[in-house]
Amino acid sequence: MASHGASDLDSGSRKVHDEDHLAIEVPETAHQISSDSWFQVGFVLTTGINSAYVLGYSGTVMVPLGWVFGVVGLIAATAISLYANTLVAKLHEFGGKRHIRYRDLAGFIYGKKAYSLTWGLQYANLFMINTGFIILAGQALKAVYVLFRDDHLLKLPYCIAIAGVVCALFAIGIPHLSALRIWLGFSTFFSLVYIVTAFVLSLRDGIKAPERDYNIPGTRTDKIFTTIGAAANLVFAFNTGMLPEIQATVRKPVVGNMLKALYFQFTVGVLPLYAVAFMGYWAYGSSTSTYLLNSVSGPVWIKAAANLSAFLQTVIALHIFASPMYEYVDTKFGIKGSALALHNLAFRIMVRGGYLAINTLVAALLPFLGDFMSLTGAISTFPLTFILANHMYLVAKKNKLTSLQKLWHWLNVCFFGFMSITAAIAALRLIAVDSKTYHLFADL
């Protein structure tokens, strides 16, 4: 890794940045870095992929795309996402220094404006992902309630509020990303419970069910927009938008170990997602629910355990995607020392509790899960993961790339720029349509 860092200090790399000109102050982090094995980081990434969002991909990806484009799309999105993430991972030590935040890397390569823009995009991305997680957790809680009671007293907004409180308590108790440790094991267990349950019960229903309808529903116009939205969901499925922040926790050599974690994520880690997405669509066809556990039939206690597992795993997964925000405020206000110190504990209660309260309010106001996934993929995940990754690599390595390689990266930038714009339009249309169907604080 030392030779890698040294090679980036050549004259070509020096032209990329001018630290005096940028005047960007990069603070030392208040959180723990360089402490985790690649295997633990691989599980952090896999926890994000196999969160309870996977229970929606049969309905939000496969139904709008159908068998051919759905299968090809998922496989293509896996390969493209792996490639884009490896580009970002390889830039972690660019210029002979570690860039532990996405905005730090963008600012080092482009300048102060890019630093601010990247931070804004990432903030929007993570805020919307966290809001979607709280919606998911609320849906899972309500699904448990409905299994035992049919009185409609416990409505979705109440379940979302409960989920927000639990997420806040967990955020207060876990000071930083590396402190998850054993909770990643619990997360994997919970993921397996709801994924295996959804897979087995869908298989059983599919064997018993009559012939299914796999035609893509809707008018021609609807199909165009839902197809574009599904493409954004494909991007959302495999990407975090916070790779440098996760890579900051891995031990040296940071690039080699991060690549191992990414290969683990995009091989072993994607198999459960594939299994549940394909099985759910096979079993129920175009009538598949956007929350698969609402479609399956089986013993009540098994479905309750699966939904409860989805709720608990979501609490852990949300903490991963909220960690860059926590790191920012902890570093800004100098929160160091024991996590149990009264001052530090009070700070986490106030700041993290307040942040998640805002997430919870937005989640209860607009509980349209598919809309959040589409809009998040369009306005922030596309730019952060594909457009910025390819262009940063192009700028950073411009003197080392052949003309063909440069052309390849520019094609990626242009293509994903176009996809980002069209996906945003499709997502906004979807929100407009749902806004006519559902009211604020809707009990879906």
Buried (B, 14 or more C-beta within 10 A) or exposed (E): EEEBBEEBEEEBBEEBBEEEEBEBEBEEBBBBBEBBBBEBBBBBBBBBBBBBBBBBBBBBBBBBBBEEBBBEBBEEBBEBBBBBBBBBBBBBBBBEBBBBBBBBBBBBBBBEEBBBBBBEBBBBBBBBBBBBBBBBBBBBBBBBBBBEEEEEEBBBBBBBBBBBEBBBBBBBBBBBBBBBEEBBEBBBEBBBBBBBBBBBBBBBBBEEBEEBEBEBEBEEEBBEBBBBBBBBBBBBBBBBBBBBBBBBBBBEBBBEBBBBBBBBBBEEBBEBBBBBBBBBBBBBBBEBBBBBBBBBEBEEEBBBBBBBBBBBBBBBBBBBBBBBBBBBBBBEEEBEEEBEEEEBBEBBBEBBBEBBBEBBBBBBBBBBBBBBBBBBBBBBBBBBBBBBBBBBBBBBBBEEBEEEBEEBBEEBBEEBBEBBEBBBBBBBBBBEBBEEEBEEBBBB
